[in-house]
Amino acid sequence: MPVHTARTGKILAATPMGRFGDSEKELCGAVLFLLNNDAASFITGVTIPIDGGFSAYSGV
């Protein structure tokens, strides 16, 4: 189990998901979604935050 610093605790406290992301799951999941023509056929020029809700919840 990784050692958490005070800063790590502050970041996780401001992240609704309560954990750091897993690139193999979260990033690849978003890419697969965007590659799916049925699911993403009407999406253009969008930024998809993959941050566990941090930017919305912490006021960034």
Buried (B, 14 or more C-beta within 10 A) or exposed (E): EEEEEEEEEEBBEBBEEEEBBEEEEBEEEBEEEEEEEEEBEEEEEEEEEBBBEBEEBBEE
